[in-house]
């Protein structure tokens, strides 16, 4: 199946979730993340603000902040596709980017390589840990530096999605970066990225 058709089907599946199902999934994912120790070794964690039916990671973000983790949100560049990450603070100022998504106003944002853990939104994922995104290429460009790393991978990449977004295989490009894991409402899918 081509990316366009697959994106349309999977976006429809996640949009079909009721508000109650979304809240339940977010709470279940938080419990799983804590049980699996997802934040234990991470000090700097990148999150995202959910848009268009994306899995709500705000409970995860708030809990990470309660654990005294330093949390960040993506910031789109003026030119190009490599994002930086602005720190989440109490009472932080935000500005909407060109897609209408609020992002922090941060004079000294971090690069992705300075994060320990990055939670990524996705449209679909497969059994090998490959992610189908929205098609803008921002995460691909931001994480391109990781393609040259064989043994030491930082940040750890964890997609967050509903279980209904899992498919047999997503169409892959040579630049696609496999995820270390995907957190859903029912389990933490782990992938062996060291053998690639």
N, C-alpha and C positions, 0 to 999 in steps of 0.2 A: 504494500500500500504506500502511496506517495505521502510526503510530509504534510502537504496541504490537507488532504482528506483525513489523515490520521489526527492532525491537530484539531480539525473541526469536530470529529467524533469525540475525542477525549475532552475537549473544552465543554461540549454539550453534556457529557457525563458528569463532570465536576460542577457545572452550573445547576444540574438537576438536584443537587443536594439541598435539603431544606435547611433553614437557619438552625433548627434543633439538631439536625445531623451534623452540621458544621461545628457547633459548640461541643457536642459529644466527642467528635473526632479530635478536636483540639485538646480537650482534657485527656483523652486516651493517649494521644501522642506525647503529652507532657509526662504522664505516668510511665510510659515506655522509655522515654529519654532518660528519666531519673533512674529507673530500674537498670538500664543498660549503662549508666555512668557516662552518658554522652558528653557532659560538660566538665567531667572531673579533671582532665589534663589540659583543658583549654582555658587560657586567660583572656585572650582577645577573640571575640566571636562575632562574625558577620551574620546579620539577619536580613530580612526584606519585609516591606509592608505589603500585605496581600492585596491584589487587584484582580478584578474580573473572575472571581471564583477560585482563585488560588488558595491553597491550604493556609489557614490562619495560624501564623507562628507567634502572634503577640503574647499568648500565655507562656510560651517557651522563653521569649525575650524577657518578660517581666520576672520569671523565675530565675533566669541567668543573672539578671541585675541584682536580685535578692541574694544570690550566692556570691555577690561582689565580683562578678565577671565584668570586664569592660566590653560593651556591646556597640556594634557599628551598623550603619545602614549604607547601601550603595548610593553613590552620587555620580550622575552621568557627566561625562566630559563635555566641554563646549565644542570640541572637535574630536573626531575619532570615536573609538568604541571602548577604550580602556577605562574602566570605572575606578574610582577611589572610594574610600569608605569613611564616612563621617561618624564621629562619636555620638552615642545616645546619652543625653544628660537630662536631669530633671529640669523641666521648663525650657528645653532646647528650642531654638528658633528653627523653623523649617521654611523652605521655599519649594513651590511646585516645579518639577522639571517639565520638559517639553511634552511629556505624556500625561501630565497632570498628577504625577505621583509625588507626595511630599518627601523631601530629603533634607537632612540636617544642613544647616549653614555652619561649616567648620573651616576655619582658616588653615588648619593643618591636618587634612585627612590622611589616612594610611593607604598604602598600596595593598593589594590582596596578599602579597608575599609576607606581609607583617602580621597577618591573622593566623591564629592557631586552628580555627574551625570556621567553615563557611557553610551556612544553610542556604540552599538554592531553591527557588521556585522551579516548577517544571510542568510541562503539559503531559508528558508520558515518560515511562522508564521501562527498561527491559531486564531480563534475567542476568545479563552481563554487566549491569550498572551503567548502561548508556542512557543519556537523558535527551528527551526531545523538548526543546525550549520554545519560546514564542517566535523565534526566527529572526530576532534583531541582531544576534551575534555578539551582544555585549559581554556575556559571561565567557564565551569562547575567546574573545580578544583579551579579556582581563586575565584569564587563566592560561594563556598561551605559553607563558614561561614554564609551566609545569610539564609540558610535553618532553622536555629535555632531562627531567629528573627520573632516575630509575629506582633508587632505593629510599631516598628521604623525600617524603611528600608533605609539604606544608603550603597552604592549610589543608586539613582534612576536608574533603568535600562530601556533604550530606544533603541529598535532595529531600524535599518534604512534599508528600503527595497523598492523595486518597488511594486506597488499595485498587479502586476501579480504574486507576490510571496506569496500571501495570499491563504491559503487552508482551507478546513473545519476543519481538525484536523491533527496535526503532531503526529507521533508515540512518546510516552512519556516513559521516564525512571523515576524511583523513585527519582533520584538526579536532575532532570531537574528543573530549577528555572524559574518561569513565569516572563515575562517582565511587567513593569509598563505601557509601551506604545510602539507603533511602529509608526515611522514617515515615511510616503510615499510621493510620489509626489502629492497626492490628499487629504490626511487627516492625522490627528494625531489620531490613534486608541488608546483609553485609556482602561485599564483593571483594574478590581477590585481585586488587589492582597491581600488586607487586609482580605478577607474572606477565604483564603486558609490556 
